[in-house]
């Protein structure tokens, strides 16, 4: 289920967001949503990096598995 949040922006912030959205030819909502998506991806990548640093055995296994899969591909 989609949730709605309300952002409270000063007039200056509103004008700045509006200008950025117009420059990207997007609605303000779409522009803010894409910004939130980028931040979400950044946080997920950071969490994944932390997990990988705490689980070197799993990383090594995945690398070996990937190399085997690449070697099994037919060569052009």
PyMOL Python script that loads the backbone (N, CA, C, O; Angstrom):
from pymol import cmd

cmd.read_pdbstr("""\
ATOM      1  N   UNK A   1       0.837  -1.160   0.000  1.00  0.00           N
ATOM      2  CA  UNK A   1       0.000   0.000   0.000  1.00  0.00           C
ATOM      3  C   UNK A   1       0.898   1.246   0.000  1.00  0.00           C
ATOM      4  O   UNK A   1       1.843   1.336   0.785  1.00  0.00           O
ATOM      5  N   UNK A   2       0.609   2.159  -0.847  1.00  0.00           N
ATOM      6  CA  UNK A   2       1.382   3.395  -0.946  1.00  0.00           C
ATOM      7  C   UNK A   2       1.047   4.299   0.232  1.00  0.00           C
ATOM      8  O   UNK A   2      -0.095   4.387   0.682  1.00  0.00           O
ATOM      9  N   UNK A   3       2.091   4.964   0.712  1.00  0.00           N
ATOM     10  CA  UNK A   3       1.903   5.912   1.805  1.00  0.00           C
ATOM     11  C   UNK A   3       2.246   7.299   1.301  1.00  0.00           C
ATOM     12  O   UNK A   3       3.062   7.461   0.394  1.00  0.00           O
ATOM     13  N   UNK A   4       1.629   8.275   1.885  1.00  0.00           N
ATOM     14  CA  UNK A   4       1.871   9.660   1.504  1.00  0.00           C
ATOM     15  C   UNK A   4       2.567  10.352   2.667  1.00  0.00           C
ATOM     16  O   UNK A   4       2.161  10.226   3.822  1.00  0.00           O
ATOM     17  N   UNK A   5       3.623  11.083   2.338  1.00  0.00           N
ATOM     18  CA  UNK A   5       4.271  11.915   3.337  1.00  0.00           C
ATOM     19  C   UNK A   5       4.177  13.360   2.884  1.00  0.00           C
ATOM     20  O   UNK A   5       4.068  13.647   1.691  1.00  0.00           O
ATOM     21  N   UNK A   6       4.219  14.246   3.831  1.00  0.00           N
ATOM     22  CA  UNK A   6       4.145  15.667   3.511  1.00  0.00           C
ATOM     23  C   UNK A   6       5.488  16.304   3.835  1.00  0.00           C
ATOM     24  O   UNK A   6       5.991  16.174   4.951  1.00  0.00           O
ATOM     25  N   UNK A   7       6.064  16.988   2.865  1.00  0.00           N
ATOM     26  CA  UNK A   7       7.292  17.728   3.082  1.00  0.00           C
ATOM     27  C   UNK A   7       6.945  19.185   3.295  1.00  0.00           C
ATOM     28  O   UNK A   7       6.179  19.772   2.531  1.00  0.00           O
ATOM     29  N   UNK A   8       7.501  19.750   4.315  1.00  0.00           N
ATOM     30  CA  UNK A   8       7.288  21.172   4.574  1.00  0.00           C
ATOM     31  C   UNK A   8       8.544  21.904   4.113  1.00  0.00           C
ATOM     32  O   UNK A   8       9.627  21.711   4.666  1.00  0.00           O
ATOM     33  N   UNK A   9       8.386  22.740   3.104  1.00  0.00           N
ATOM     34  CA  UNK A   9       9.502  23.481   2.543  1.00  0.00           C
ATOM     35  C   UNK A   9       9.284  24.976   2.723  1.00  0.00           C
ATOM     36  O   UNK A   9       8.163  25.477   2.631  1.00  0.00           O
ATOM     37  N   UNK A  10      10.379  25.670   2.979  1.00  0.00           N
ATOM     38  CA  UNK A  10      10.275  27.129   2.993  1.00  0.00           C
ATOM     39  C   UNK A  10      10.007  27.578   1.555  1.00  0.00           C
ATOM     40  O   UNK A  10      10.136  26.784   0.623  1.00  0.00           O
ATOM     41  N   UNK A  11       9.647  28.809   1.379  1.00  0.00           N
ATOM     42  CA  UNK A  11       9.399  29.332   0.031  1.00  0.00           C
ATOM     43  C   UNK A  11      10.655  29.200  -0.833  1.00  0.00           C
ATOM     44  O   UNK A  11      10.570  28.829  -2.004  1.00  0.00           O
ATOM     45  N   UNK A  12      11.814  29.501  -0.256  1.00  0.00           N
ATOM     46  CA  UNK A  12      13.067  29.388  -1.011  1.00  0.00           C
ATOM     47  C   UNK A  12      13.345  27.937  -1.416  1.00  0.00           C
ATOM     48  O   UNK A  12      13.744  27.674  -2.550  1.00  0.00           O
ATOM     49  N   UNK A  13      13.134  27.000  -0.489  1.00  0.00           N
ATOM     50  CA  UNK A  13      13.346  25.586  -0.795  1.00  0.00           C
ATOM     51  C   UNK A  13      12.368  25.111  -1.859  1.00  0.00           C
ATOM     52  O   UNK A  13      12.738  24.369  -2.769  1.00  0.00           O
ATOM     53  N   UNK A  14      11.121  25.542  -1.738  1.00  0.00           N
ATOM     54  CA  UNK A  14      10.101  25.172  -2.720  1.00  0.00           C
ATOM     55  C   UNK A  14      10.496  25.653  -4.113  1.00  0.00           C
ATOM     56  O   UNK A  14      10.410  24.903  -5.086  1.00  0.00           O
ATOM     57  N   UNK A  15      10.926  26.897  -4.199  1.00  0.00           N
ATOM     58  CA  UNK A  15      11.332  27.456  -5.491  1.00  0.00           C
ATOM     59  C   UNK A  15      12.532  26.704  -6.068  1.00  0.00           C
ATOM     60  O   UNK A  15      12.608  26.485  -7.277  1.00  0.00           O
ATOM     61  N   UNK A  16      13.465  26.311  -5.202  1.00  0.00           N
ATOM     62  CA  UNK A  16      14.638  25.576  -5.656  1.00  0.00           C
ATOM     63  C   UNK A  16      14.253  24.190  -6.191  1.00  0.00           C
ATOM     64  O   UNK A  16      14.711  23.784  -7.259  1.00  0.00           O
ATOM     65  N   UNK A  17      13.417  23.474  -5.448  1.00  0.00           N
ATOM     66  CA  UNK A  17      12.957  22.152  -5.895  1.00  0.00           C
ATOM     67  C   UNK A  17      12.177  22.287  -7.199  1.00  0.00           C
ATOM     68  O   UNK A  17      12.355  21.491  -8.121  1.00  0.00           O
ATOM     69  N   UNK A  18      11.329  23.279  -7.269  1.00  0.00           N
ATOM     70  CA  UNK A  18      10.539  23.502  -8.487  1.00  0.00           C
ATOM     71  C   UNK A  18      11.451  23.751  -9.679  1.00  0.00           C
ATOM     72  O   UNK A  18      11.217  23.220 -10.764  1.00  0.00           O
ATOM     73  N   UNK A  19      12.497  24.563  -9.481  1.00  0.00           N
ATOM     74  CA  UNK A  19      13.430  24.863 -10.574  1.00  0.00           C
ATOM     75  C   UNK A  19      14.175  23.597 -11.023  1.00  0.00           C
ATOM     76  O   UNK A  19      14.303  23.334 -12.219  1.00  0.00           O
ATOM     77  N   UNK A  20      14.664  22.816 -10.045  1.00  0.00           N
ATOM     78  CA  UNK A  20      15.361  21.574 -10.407  1.00  0.00           C
ATOM     79  C   UNK A  20      14.439  20.625 -11.168  1.00  0.00           C
ATOM     80  O   UNK A  20      14.845  20.022 -12.162  1.00  0.00           O
ATOM     81  N   UNK A  21      13.199  20.495 -10.700  1.00  0.00           N
ATOM     82  CA  UNK A  21      12.244  19.606 -11.362  1.00  0.00           C
ATOM     83  C   UNK A  21      11.952  20.089 -12.778  1.00  0.00           C
ATOM     84  O   UNK A  21      11.902  19.289 -13.712  1.00  0.00           O
ATOM     85  N   UNK A  22      11.763  21.383 -12.936  1.00  0.00           N
ATOM     86  CA  UNK A  22      11.507  21.930 -14.275  1.00  0.00           C
ATOM     87  C   UNK A  22      12.709  21.736 -15.185  1.00  0.00           C
ATOM     88  O   UNK A  22      12.550  21.427 -16.365  1.00  0.00           O
ATOM     89  N   UNK A  23      13.919  21.917 -14.642  1.00  0.00           N
ATOM     90  CA  UNK A  23      15.127  21.700 -15.445  1.00  0.00           C
ATOM     91  C   UNK A  23      15.214  20.257 -15.938  1.00  0.00           C
ATOM     92  O   UNK A  23      15.698  19.995 -17.039  1.00  0.00           O
ATOM     93  N   UNK A  24      14.740  19.324 -15.110  1.00  0.00           N
ATOM     94  CA  UNK A  24      14.745  17.903 -15.493  1.00  0.00           C
ATOM     95  C   UNK A  24      13.461  17.504 -16.214  1.00  0.00           C
ATOM     96  O   UNK A  24      13.274  16.333 -16.544  1.00  0.00           O
ATOM     97  N   UNK A  25      12.581  18.464 -16.458  1.00  0.00           N
ATOM     98  CA  UNK A  25      11.300  18.237 -17.130  1.00  0.00           C
ATOM     99  C   UNK A  25      10.477  17.143 -16.437  1.00  0.00           C
ATOM    100  O   UNK A  25       9.960  16.221 -17.068  1.00  0.00           O
ATOM    101  N   UNK A  26      10.382  17.289 -15.130  1.00  0.00           N
ATOM    102  CA  UNK A  26       9.611  16.354 -14.312  1.00  0.00           C
ATOM    103  C   UNK A  26       8.679  17.151 -13.413  1.00  0.00           C
ATOM    104  O   UNK A  26       8.863  18.347 -13.190  1.00  0.00           O
ATOM    105  N   UNK A  27       7.682  16.457 -12.909  1.00  0.00           N
ATOM    106  CA  UNK A  27       6.864  17.084 -11.881  1.00  0.00           C
ATOM    107  C   UNK A  27       7.692  17.153 -10.604  1.00  0.00           C
ATOM    108  O   UNK A  27       8.660  16.409 -10.441  1.00  0.00           O
ATOM    109  N   UNK A  28       7.313  18.031  -9.720  1.00  0.00           N
ATOM    110  CA  UNK A  28       8.042  18.122  -8.449  1.00  0.00           C
ATOM    111  C   UNK A  28       7.968  16.804  -7.691  1.00  0.00           C
ATOM    112  O   UNK A  28       8.953  16.372  -7.092  1.00  0.00           O
ATOM    113  N   UNK A  29       6.803  16.167  -7.716  1.00  0.00           N
ATOM    114  CA  UNK A  29       6.658  14.883  -7.025  1.00  0.00           C
ATOM    115  C   UNK A  29       7.595  13.834  -7.609  1.00  0.00           C
ATOM    116  O   UNK A  29       8.242  13.101  -6.861  1.00  0.00           O
ATOM    117  N   UNK A  30       7.675  13.751  -8.924  1.00  0.00           N
ATOM    118  CA  UNK A  30       8.551  12.759  -9.561  1.00  0.00           C
ATOM    119  C   UNK A  30      10.012  13.057  -9.264  1.00  0.00           C
ATOM    120  O   UNK A  30      10.805  12.141  -9.050  1.00  0.00           O
ATOM    121  N   UNK A  31      10.372  14.343  -9.252  1.00  0.00           N
ATOM    122  CA  UNK A  31      11.758  14.712  -8.990  1.00  0.00           C
ATOM    123  C   UNK A  31      12.151  14.340  -7.568  1.00  0.00           C
ATOM    124  O   UNK A  31      13.228  13.788  -7.344  1.00  0.00           O
ATOM    125  N   UNK A  32      11.276  14.643  -6.599  1.00  0.00           N
ATOM    126  CA  UNK A  32      11.554  14.300  -5.198  1.00  0.00           C
ATOM    127  C   UNK A  32      11.592  12.787  -5.030  1.00  0.00           C
ATOM    128  O   UNK A  32      12.439  12.267  -4.304  1.00  0.00           O
ATOM    129  N   UNK A  33      10.677  12.069  -5.699  1.00  0.00           N
ATOM    130  CA  UNK A  33      10.662  10.608  -5.603  1.00  0.00           C
ATOM    131  C   UNK A  33      11.969  10.012  -6.124  1.00  0.00           C
ATOM    132  O   UNK A  33      12.500   9.069  -5.537  1.00  0.00           O
ATOM    133  N   UNK A  34      12.484  10.557  -7.216  1.00  0.00           N
ATOM    134  CA  UNK A  34      13.748  10.035  -7.749  1.00  0.00           C
ATOM    135  C   UNK A  34      14.892  10.332  -6.782  1.00  0.00           C
ATOM    136  O   UNK A  34      15.810   9.523  -6.650  1.00  0.00           O
ATOM    137  N   UNK A  35      14.851  11.467  -6.113  1.00  0.00           N
ATOM    138  CA  UNK A  35      15.861  11.804  -5.122  1.00  0.00           C
ATOM    139  C   UNK A  35      15.816  10.818  -3.959  1.00  0.00           C
ATOM    140  O   UNK A  35      16.855  10.357  -3.486  1.00  0.00           O
ATOM    141  N   UNK A  36      14.615  10.500  -3.504  1.00  0.00           N
ATOM    142  CA  UNK A  36      14.451   9.530  -2.419  1.00  0.00           C
ATOM    143  C   UNK A  36      14.919   8.147  -2.882  1.00  0.00           C
ATOM    144  O   UNK A  36      15.545   7.427  -2.105  1.00  0.00           O
ATOM    145  N   UNK A  37      14.632   7.768  -4.111  1.00  0.00           N
ATOM    146  CA  UNK A  37      15.087   6.484  -4.641  1.00  0.00           C
ATOM    147  C   UNK A  37      16.612   6.395  -4.642  1.00  0.00           C
ATOM    148  O   UNK A  37      17.174   5.354  -4.302  1.00  0.00           O
ATOM    149  N   UNK A  38      17.277   7.476  -5.019  1.00  0.00           N
ATOM    150  CA  UNK A  38      18.743   7.498  -5.029  1.00  0.00           C
ATOM    151  C   UNK A  38      19.277   7.332  -3.612  1.00  0.00           C
ATOM    152  O   UNK A  38      20.224   6.578  -3.389  1.00  0.00           O
ATOM    153  N   UNK A  39      18.677   8.029  -2.660  1.00  0.00           N
ATOM    154  CA  UNK A  39      19.112   7.918  -1.269  1.00  0.00           C
ATOM    155  C   UNK A  39      18.875   6.510  -0.742  1.00  0.00           C
ATOM    156  O   UNK A  39      19.710   5.971  -0.016  1.00  0.00           O
ATOM    157  N   UNK A  40      17.748   5.913  -1.101  1.00  0.00           N
ATOM    158  CA  UNK A  40      17.457   4.536  -0.692  1.00  0.00           C
ATOM    159  C   UNK A  40      18.511   3.582  -1.249  1.00  0.00           C
ATOM    160  O   UNK A  40      18.990   2.706  -0.529  1.00  0.00           O
ATOM    161  N   UNK A  41      18.874   3.742  -2.518  1.00  0.00           N
ATOM    162  CA  UNK A  41      19.890   2.883  -3.119  1.00  0.00           C
ATOM    163  C   UNK A  41      21.243   3.082  -2.439  1.00  0.00           C
ATOM    164  O   UNK A  41      21.968   2.115  -2.205  1.00  0.00           O
ATOM    165  N   UNK A  42      21.588   4.337  -2.122  1.00  0.00           N
ATOM    166  CA  UNK A  42      22.847   4.598  -1.445  1.00  0.00           C
ATOM    167  C   UNK A  42      22.896   3.885  -0.102  1.00  0.00           C
ATOM    168  O   UNK A  42      23.909   3.280   0.248  1.00  0.00           O
ATOM    169  N   UNK A  43      21.812   3.954   0.641  1.00  0.00           N
ATOM    170  CA  UNK A  43      21.766   3.292   1.950  1.00  0.00           C
ATOM    171  C   UNK A  43      21.815   1.775   1.818  1.00  0.00           C
ATOM    172  O   UNK A  43      22.477   1.101   2.607  1.00  0.00           O
ATOM    173  N   UNK A  44      21.116   1.237   0.825  1.00  0.00           N
ATOM    174  CA  UNK A  44      21.147  -0.221   0.629  1.00  0.00           C
ATOM    175  C   UNK A  44      22.545  -0.700   0.253  1.00  0.00           C
ATOM    176  O   UNK A  44      23.005  -1.736   0.733  1.00  0.00           O
ATOM    177  N   UNK A  45      23.215   0.063  -0.610  1.00  0.00           N
ATOM    178  CA  UNK A  45      24.586  -0.294  -1.008  1.00  0.00           C
ATOM    179  C   UNK A  45      25.537  -0.223   0.176  1.00  0.00           C
ATOM    180  O   UNK A  45      26.409  -1.079   0.327  1.00  0.00           O
ATOM    181  N   UNK A  46      25.376   0.788   1.013  1.00  0.00           N
ATOM    182  CA  UNK A  46      26.221   0.912   2.204  1.00  0.00           C
ATOM    183  C   UNK A  46      25.994  -0.270   3.146  1.00  0.00           C
ATOM    184  O   UNK A  46      26.948  -0.832   3.684  1.00  0.00           O
ATOM    185  N   UNK A  47      24.734  -0.643   3.342  1.00  0.00           N
ATOM    186  CA  UNK A  47      24.423  -1.785   4.205  1.00  0.00           C
ATOM    187  C   UNK A  47      24.983  -3.075   3.617  1.00  0.00           C
ATOM    188  O   UNK A  47      25.497  -3.921   4.350  1.00  0.00           O
ATOM    189  N   UNK A  48      24.887  -3.229   2.303  1.00  0.00           N
ATOM    190  CA  UNK A  48      25.430  -4.413   1.638  1.00  0.00           C
ATOM    191  C   UNK A  48      26.948  -4.461   1.799  1.00  0.00           C
ATOM    192  O   UNK A  48      27.513  -5.525   2.051  1.00  0.00           O
ATOM    193  N   UNK A  49      27.607  -3.311   1.653  1.00  0.00           N
ATOM    194  CA  UNK A  49      29.055  -3.258   1.845  1.00  0.00           C
ATOM    195  C   UNK A  49      29.460  -3.628   3.256  1.00  0.00           C
ATOM    196  O   UNK A  49      30.458  -4.323   3.454  1.00  0.00           O
ATOM    197  N   UNK A  50      28.699  -3.174   4.241  1.00  0.00           N
ATOM    198  CA  UNK A  50      28.976  -3.542   5.629  1.00  0.00           C
ATOM    199  C   UNK A  50      28.791  -5.039   5.833  1.00  0.00           C
ATOM    200  O   UNK A  50      29.603  -5.683   6.498  1.00  0.00           O
ATOM    201  N   UNK A  51      27.723  -5.594   5.262  1.00  0.00           N
ATOM    202  CA  UNK A  51      27.486  -7.027   5.390  1.00  0.00           C
ATOM    203  C   UNK A  51      28.634  -7.811   4.759  1.00  0.00           C
ATOM    204  O   UNK A  51      29.120  -8.788   5.329  1.00  0.00           O
ATOM    205  N   UNK A  52      29.057  -7.374   3.582  1.00  0.00           N
ATOM    206  CA  UNK A  52      30.142  -8.078   2.900  1.00  0.00           C
ATOM    207  C   UNK A  52      31.437  -8.037   3.716  1.00  0.00           C
ATOM    208  O   UNK A  52      32.167  -9.027   3.768  1.00  0.00           O
ATOM    209  N   UNK A  53      31.724  -6.900   4.350  1.00  0.00           N
ATOM    210  CA  UNK A  53      32.950  -6.811   5.143  1.00  0.00           C
ATOM    211  C   UNK A  53      32.886  -7.703   6.384  1.00  0.00           C
ATOM    212  O   UNK A  53      33.925  -8.109   6.906  1.00  0.00           O
ATOM    213  N   UNK A  54      31.689  -8.008   6.857  1.00  0.00           N
ATOM    214  CA  UNK A  54      31.527  -8.877   8.028  1.00  0.00           C
ATOM    215  C   UNK A  54      31.402 -10.351   7.651  1.00  0.00           C
ATOM    216  O   UNK A  54      31.423 -11.210   8.532  1.00  0.00           O
ATOM    217  N   UNK A  55      31.273 -10.661   6.357  1.00  0.00           N
ATOM    218  CA  UNK A  55      31.079 -12.040   5.899  1.00  0.00           C
ATOM    219  C   UNK A  55      32.025 -12.376   4.746  1.00  0.00           C
ATOM    220  O   UNK A  55      31.566 -12.674   3.643  1.00  0.00           O
ATOM    221  N   UNK A  56      33.337 -12.334   4.983  1.00  0.00           N
ATOM    222  CA  UNK A  56      34.281 -12.577   3.885  1.00  0.00           C
ATOM    223  C   UNK A  56      34.169 -13.985   3.297  1.00  0.00           C
ATOM    224  O   UNK A  56      34.459 -14.184   2.117  1.00  0.00           O
ATOM    225  N   UNK A  57      33.757 -14.948   4.093  1.00  0.00           N
ATOM    226  CA  UNK A  57      33.592 -16.312   3.581  1.00  0.00           C
ATOM    227  C   UNK A  57      32.494 -16.391   2.529  1.00  0.00           C
ATOM    228  O   UNK A  57      32.648 -17.063   1.509  1.00  0.00           O
ATOM    229  N   UNK A  58      31.401 -15.711   2.779  1.00  0.00           N
ATOM    230  CA  UNK A  58      30.296 -15.703   1.818  1.00  0.00           C
ATOM    231  C   UNK A  58      30.708 -14.980   0.542  1.00  0.00           C
ATOM    232  O   UNK A  58      30.333 -15.391  -0.557  1.00  0.00           O
ATOM    233  N   UNK A  59      31.481 -13.904   0.686  1.00  0.00           N
ATOM    234  CA  UNK A  59      31.953 -13.156  -0.479  1.00  0.00           C
ATOM    235  C   UNK A  59      32.879 -14.026  -1.321  1.00  0.00           C
ATOM    236  O   UNK A  59      32.766 -14.062  -2.546  1.00  0.00           O
ATOM    237  N   UNK A  60      33.790 -14.722  -0.659  1.00  0.00           N
ATOM    238  CA  UNK A  60      34.714 -15.611  -1.378  1.00  0.00           C
ATOM    239  C   UNK A  60      33.955 -16.708  -2.115  1.00  0.00           C
ATOM    240  O   UNK A  60      34.261 -17.009  -3.269  1.00  0.00           O
ATOM    241  N   UNK A  61      32.969 -17.303  -1.454  1.00  0.00           N
ATOM    242  CA  UNK A  61      32.158 -18.344  -2.085  1.00  0.00           C
ATOM    243  C   UNK A  61      31.442 -17.795  -3.321  1.00  0.00           C
ATOM    244  O   UNK A  61      31.422 -18.438  -4.371  1.00  0.00           O
ATOM    245  N   UNK A  62      30.852 -16.595  -3.188  1.00  0.00           N
ATOM    246  CA  UNK A  62      30.120 -15.998  -4.306  1.00  0.00           C
ATOM    247  C   UNK A  62      31.051 -15.693  -5.473  1.00  0.00           C
ATOM    248  O   UNK A  62      30.683 -15.892  -6.631  1.00  0.00           O
ATOM    249  N   UNK A  63      32.257 -15.209  -5.175  1.00  0.00           N
ATOM    250  CA  UNK A  63      33.216 -14.924  -6.242  1.00  0.00           C
ATOM    251  C   UNK A  63      33.620 -16.201  -6.978  1.00  0.00           C
ATOM    252  O   UNK A  63      33.695 -16.216  -8.207  1.00  0.00           O
ATOM    253  N   UNK A  64      33.876 -17.260  -6.232  1.00  0.00           N
ATOM    254  CA  UNK A  64      34.234 -18.546  -6.846  1.00  0.00           C
ATOM    255  C   UNK A  64      33.087 -19.067  -7.704  1.00  0.00           C
ATOM    256  O   UNK A  64      33.301 -19.532  -8.824  1.00  0.00           O
ATOM    257  N   UNK A  65      31.883 -18.986  -7.179  1.00  0.00           N
ATOM    258  CA  UNK A  65      30.690 -19.445  -7.904  1.00  0.00           C
ATOM    259  C   UNK A  65      30.529 -18.647  -9.205  1.00  0.00           C
ATOM    260  O   UNK A  65      30.248 -19.220 -10.258  1.00  0.00           O
ATOM    261  N   UNK A  66      30.707 -17.332  -9.127  1.00  0.00           N
ATOM    262  CA  UNK A  66      30.568 -16.490 -10.315  1.00  0.00           C
ATOM    263  C   UNK A  66      31.625 -16.831 -11.360  1.00  0.00           C
ATOM    264  O   UNK A  66      31.323 -16.891 -12.552  1.00  0.00           O
ATOM    265  N   UNK A  67      32.848 -17.052 -10.925  1.00  0.00           N
ATOM    266  CA  UNK A  67      33.925 -17.425 -11.864  1.00  0.00           C
ATOM    267  C   UNK A  67      33.593 -18.734 -12.561  1.00  0.00           C
ATOM    268  O   UNK A  67      33.800 -18.860 -13.768  1.00  0.00           O
ATOM    269  N   UNK A  68      33.079 -19.711 -11.819  1.00  0.00           N
ATOM    270  CA  UNK A  68      32.696 -20.992 -12.436  1.00  0.00           C
ATOM    271  C   UNK A  68      31.587 -20.795 -13.459  1.00  0.00           C
ATOM    272  O   UNK A  68      31.606 -21.404 -14.528  1.00  0.00           O
ATOM    273  N   UNK A  69      30.623 -19.946 -13.131  1.00  0.00           N
ATOM    274  CA  UNK A  69      29.535 -19.681 -14.075  1.00  0.00           C
ATOM    275  C   UNK A  69      30.047 -19.004 -15.341  1.00  0.00           C
ATOM    276  O   UNK A  69      29.611 -19.333 -16.445  1.00  0.00           O
ATOM    277  N   UNK A  70      30.972 -18.059 -15.183  1.00  0.00           N
ATOM    278  CA  UNK A  70      31.548 -17.382 -16.359  1.00  0.00           C
ATOM    279  C   UNK A  70      32.330 -18.346 -17.221  1.00  0.00           C
ATOM    280  O   UNK A  70      32.270 -18.279 -18.449  1.00  0.00           O
ATOM    281  N   UNK A  71      33.069 -19.247 -16.582  1.00  0.00           N
ATOM    282  CA  UNK A  71      33.853 -20.219 -17.335  1.00  0.00           C
ATOM    283  C   UNK A  71      32.954 -21.209 -18.088  1.00  0.00           C
ATOM    284  O   UNK A  71      33.350 -21.752 -19.120  1.00  0.00           O
ATOM    285  N   UNK A  72      31.747 -21.439 -17.567  1.00  0.00           N
ATOM    286  CA  UNK A  72      30.824 -22.379 -18.198  1.00  0.00           C
ATOM    287  C   UNK A  72      30.106 -21.780 -19.394  1.00  0.00           C
ATOM    288  O   UNK A  72      29.495 -22.516 -20.169  1.00  0.00           O
ATOM    289  N   UNK A  73      30.160 -20.474 -19.567  1.00  0.00           N
ATOM    290  CA  UNK A  73      29.504 -19.832 -20.710  1.00  0.00           C
ATOM    291  C   UNK A  73      30.230 -20.181 -22.005  1.00  0.00           C
ATOM    292  O   UNK A  73      31.458 -20.267 -22.030  1.00  0.00           O
ATOM    293  N   UNK A  74      29.474 -20.382 -23.076  1.00  0.00           N
ATOM    294  CA  UNK A  74      30.126 -20.651 -24.354  1.00  0.00           C
ATOM    295  C   UNK A  74      30.893 -19.419 -24.829  1.00  0.00           C
ATOM    296  O   UNK A  74      30.441 -18.285 -24.668  1.00  0.00           O
ATOM    297  N   UNK A  75      32.022 -19.658 -25.397  1.00  0.00           N
ATOM    298  CA  UNK A  75      32.861 -18.548 -25.910  1.00  0.00           C
ATOM    299  C   UNK A  75      32.437 -18.238 -27.342  1.00  0.00           C
ATOM    300  O   UNK A  75      32.165 -19.152 -28.120  1.00  0.00           O
ATOM    301  N   UNK A  76      32.380 -16.946 -27.694  1.00  0.00           N
ATOM    302  CA  UNK A  76      31.975 -16.589 -29.060  1.00  0.00           C
ATOM    303  C   UNK A  76      33.049 -16.920 -30.075  1.00  0.00           C
ATOM    304  O   UNK A  76      32.864 -16.681 -31.269  1.00  0.00           O
TER     305      UNK A  76
END
""", "prot")
cmd.dss("prot")
cmd.show_as("cartoon", "prot")
cmd.util.cbc("prot")
cmd.orient("prot")
